[in-house]
């Protein structure tokens, strides 16, 4: 790979240094000049309700946008079997029929600088009860400097920024001098298998940038995540003989309480985990869905709930899973009856967390470009959520910058993205592309 070749990075440094004030200005102005179009494109993307399994329309749009830019296109359906061979794979609990990744590749006439992957996910989480939204979640309306809609921040604003940042470099009269892969992936909100499939397909680069909604900051560390379905089994009877039965819903409540014991134990250990010690509650166990029973007057024989558990970097998913199963066994024993069964199966994320090593060239450059766009230094922070970056960091060893605009209510209602922040982040990314890849005068 070019990263092992010292000449390429020297040349890229020269390319970045060669970016004089006039060139920088031209790139920043080019972002402004196209910003209305960038917003319109982002709105169009938000209006595609790319819920899990329904990403095709949004991917069509991304594919078209990449084709218009003359990128070499690669679109393929995710293959659960191949994905399953990777240690970082999430459990596949749905059909991947029709679920595709789209990658557009830019190839320079002459390679002088370092290559780059710009990665974003097109899948969005469910919109929840519409009556809790001020407007329809798919309207993509703009009000008082905010762009609204499910997926506006997480992360369609970022997907648009990737493409329009690239445009700005070229509109300013330059061609990036290294290969760039633009990746629009699925499955980020459930397994991470989209980005994993792109890695398995052979895509790599000297650095990765993922414009997730990160409050104009750089992600330094994040947790791993496991999804599981926990099933509590009991004995059904008529309620008049309730005491002879076993209520699986009551039991599930007790099982959740036992999981909270483990959650508290892990949170109490936070001082032993660098980058997590200052957080009040870095480990969150969420019961996201629940169902059980068949009838109000029958003692329920079953209850199932969906668990999302977090783990610190440095703990493998296997280790965390073993500990969760151990806790469920404790819960089962505590129910005090042979009628009770507590079982669990993986349903999605099976992911380790990571810490981004400080002081990479990529981070240094982003610090400069952020300062140029925002007029303030780049801060980094720890996020207790999942990000696909773990795949590039843990398994590919690539400097991976997760950095993106200010947002509110992602995964909640009235999700929105700050338009001013998006504009500045786009400028920062445009300067980053030019600085990292180097530039040549547009041929
Ligand atoms: Zn996201």
Boltz pocket constraint, residues with backbone or C-beta under 6 A from the ligand:
constraints:
  - pocket:
      binder: B
      contacts: [[A, 121], [A, 154], [A, 155], [A, 188], [A, 212], [A, 213], [A, 386]]
      max_distance: 6.0
